[in-house]
Amino acid sequence: MELVYLWVEGYKNIKRQGFNFSPRFEYTFHDKYKEDGTLEENCKLDIIDKEETGEDYLKDFFGDNINVTAIVGKNGSGKSNVLELLIKIANKYNLLNTKCFFVYKKLEQLYVVGNIQLTYNYLDSSFFNNNDDESISWINYSYSRNDIHLKKYVERQSIFNMYGGNNIWKHTQVYNKFSNILFALEKKYKFNTFLLKIKPVNKNILEEKDLENNTLLDDETIILCKEVISSFYSKKQRLSINSIKNITMESLLAHNTFLLFVTFYIMNKDYIDLTKEIFVHIIKDIKSNNSIDFIFENFHKILGEDNDFKIYFQQLKFLKENIDKFIFDGKEFYIWDVELSDMNIIENIIENTKVISGIVDRETYYYLIESVYYDFSNNQTNIFYNDLSDGEKEILKISIDFLHHLDFNSNYSTFIFDEIDNSLHPIWKKEILKILINIFNEFKKIRNEKRIHLIFTTHSPFLLSDLPKENVIFLDTYKKGEDSNQKEGNCKNVTDTTDINPFGANIHTLLSDGFFMEDGLMGEFAKGKINEIIEFFSGKNELYKDNERKLKQIIESIGEPFLKDKLLKMYDKKYPKSNEEKIIELQKQIDELNNG
């Protein structure tokens, strides 16, 4: 499905606005209103198809079967509201209080969907909600909205929420299926091994304090607990508890399990039938027996029906049952490594460690997740996923999400990216569109009938320099008193009146345009400093009256040449050089010329 036009009579800050998503078509909706301000029925929608009129437009600019649209505007201009409404329309939301319609193209036929009666030329009226092979996918796992129902839908759309947090197992499934595509994208993305990594929980949690800065355990109990931990290790091992060197996996697991038991007592002592005396007695028994089996045996007796805590206990028990699978990496972790192709084993590992690893969100016993990690590696190049930069990880996650939906959805799909570049470094902002198009082109070698429409929202010009103006919707907001039918702050589509052609434009040129930076590019702190200097030269303040040297230092530190030169001239006018200073300055220039 390719979205080509949207008209909104009223939704949040969008009122009586139309949005064109296709460079091939031009739309004019002749909205007329009754005396009471309501929209008349059967208003006319005029459509011009440039294919039929022979008018020039950039056909297949991004390649076969792909269209790209960016919605750009400052914060609050309505970008996300447009996308939110599209999602609601496409997913059977009750829109009785929202008059709107949108037009989409499937193959060479146009269809209209909405709750506004209108007349039009050559469109087939179709009810999109009953068309099962159409889809809109929201690719943004950091999305947040007040509308709880919409938020749940969006969360279900993303692989990162659809399968639970950062579900490593599902990521691995998608990665295995499309590893060649991801490797072609970045050589560092070639992994062949899944790793479960364990290290000791920091024993400093014994000395954690409450909100009133009191330790949760008394000093005597803390000392006893530390003695128990030491008892798990030989004398040689005790010297290296913090560095893990020479520590056995059995000692490490006893360490972590014991601290989990202590944590359970701290957090539940006011609610369970376990007095301090009994707790201390159990600790002393553990110290005497010095056995991980004894710890597990006592846990089983004490836990009772505390299912929340039992999950942690059961997952630590899973590690104990597979203790022989772990080997020390020589640095920081005990590692259980599995070939990425062994998906059944990986699924079993993740299912039995997902709570203690932290990928399933549980606030209780939160610090235990600092001891269990997942990772991917290439055992030939010795490259690890966790060694990638934040930007490289972000691009890999976006790519996996995109590939999942390409594979999962129908042959006609619209993908929505709501300010997905916010978390990316400028280098990746410039790359993101090319990356997604390259992934799609590789995917088409598998399913060549696939057609997609990528819709981005952004207030950054980095992405825009890849797009012709015909593929950009520019949004602004109405000023007070600008239009009697609009409130101040309402969304205003200014595409037709915006004189910006972003394609191939220099980023600095785009940033300098008032559409993106109403107050210019300069930081507010620097602007304030410079304004202080200008006002000083104008006699409006006396900030630098007794500090000429500091004034000149600030001026000479300015990076913009024209501004710096103008301020230096103002400085020289206020503080004229003596003849001796002029001679020294001229001699310096002569020396520089003579020295080449």
Buried (B, 14 or more C-beta within 10 A) or exposed (E): BBBBBBBBBBBBBBBBBBBBBBBBBBBEBEBEEEEEEEBEEEBEBEBBBBEEEEEEBEEEBBEEBBBBBBBBBBEBBBBBBBBBBBBBBBBEBEBEEBBBBBBBBBEEEBBBBBEBEBEBEEBEEBEBEEBEEBBBBBBBBEBEBEEEEBBEBBBEBBBBBBBBBBBBBBBBBBBBBBBEBBBBBBEBBBBBBBBBBBBBBEBEBBEEEEEEEEBBBEEEBBEBBEEBBBBBBEEEBBEEBEEBBBBBBBBBBBBBBBBBBBBBBBBBBEEBEBEEEEBBEBBEEBBEBEBBEBBBEBBEEBBEEBEEBBBBBBBBBBBBEBBEBBEBBEEBBBBBBBEBEBBEBBBBBBEBBBBBBBBBEBEBBEEBBEBBBBBBBBEEEEBBBEEBEEBBEBBBBBBBBBBBBBBEBEBBBBBBBBBBBEBBBEEBBBBBBEBBBBBBBBBBEEEEEBBBBBBBBBBBBBBBBBBBBBBBBBBBBBEEEEEEEBEEBBBBBBBEEBEBEBBEBEBEEBBBBEBBBEEEEEEEEBEEBBEBBBEBBEEEBEBBEEEEEEBBEBBEEBEEEEEBEBBBEBBEEEEEEEEEEEEEEEEEEEEEEEEE
